[in-house]
């Protein structure tokens, strides 16, 4: 048993030796996540130009109409049937033996909406219809942006109060900011829309992104020891924390997106699927931003601080003193 545990620990140590970031220069550590962040900004700029928003807005933020019907028609047939209307998405419902469909439409004129209602009555008899006003969508946009800004600002204030030094605090805030920006860019790349669920995921990501950053910063600033060794110790704990969270969220993604395969009475849960996708993007990037960007900045900061404290002159003079002592001992002998 003890032998098995020893072997297990050796395997873990070997794994961390392969991903030891302290072997690389600070400039290379910082360059990789910064390049990815610049690419993310380019993606957001392209989306802004093409859809007039840095992220594609869902029905919660741009308004529209949602209708629920009971039918066994596939999504392709429904898309063709409602081609005359601005269909945004067609989703499976979770009731009526898996036959319920939810169809989301973009903003329509009153005449189009009347034609849609008449068509639903004629084709399906019973249906549910819910309107989301564009004005309500605009207000939701403002509230979502306000919530993100307030959460991020409060996080930054707490970080600066805790560490009380500019560079380490800035590194933590930059890492969290990069996680959010890159997660939004990944949403644009896969065509995911911003919804109330994805906004909640971005708010959660602020908390997830700073825990390992704070762990690393406290280790480097408040613990004694050699810089690279402190980075390696923090990395073992931090990666284990992130990997555990990643597994839990990945399990949520699998269940929410494939539960309908087990029974026709179940349906995918799009809000949980979207939340898990955004969090997975953010956690993957948090590994890079924490252990490359943040670690690189902090390593540079600590090394510069040590150079100022133990300057080259003091080191040389210390060395000369040691040599003088050795000479005096030899002469005495």
Order of alpha helices (4+ residues) and beta strands (2+ residues): alpha-alpha-alpha-beta-alpha-beta-beta-alpha-beta-alpha-alpha-alpha-alpha-alpha-alpha-alpha
